């Protein structure tokens, strides 16, 4: 009987540990939704900038010289719609995995395109990542930024724990998204400042 009791107790203990381990491996919905919200804002904003200044983005896209001339205009027109599709796809649980993978591939592609042109020595090439009022030259920091963002977006694919959101959770997501946007803009501006500082005479 002792053997049977010990076996039953060990089995119950193992099942309990397994449940705890599974719960620990799941992503809490608050950071998960915060990540999703930030990338929805990022891709939607990027798409709207490009659609608003389509001619400007066409020129910036073509200047990368990565596609045959005949395909450049079609590629430029496809990018903002892909970004908008990613932003919309991230909103729904059913389409979120595909949207996350597509968004990560886009970000990695941007990083590769910038890296190739930096390798070519085209340091004054406009990145095309903002509107006509944000004409910014490419830089190595943009490569690392896009690589980091692509990796972070893949966190949306991680299994999430199933729990109801409280009012505090919702406020955390809203204010966290706002703070993340401000931080992103500050880091973006810092990258531009550091690049301009590196171009000053005597800085090399």
Secondary structure by P-SEA (a helix, b strand, c coil): caaaaaaaaaaaaaaaaaaaaaaaacccaaaaaaaaaaaaaaaaaaaaaaaaaaaaaaaaaaaaccccccaaaaaaaaaaaaaaaaaaaaacccaaaaaaaaaaaaaaaaaaaaaaaaaacccccccccccccccccccaaaaaaaaaaaaaaaccccccccccccaaaaaaaaaaaaaaaaaaaaaaaaaaaaaaaaaccccc
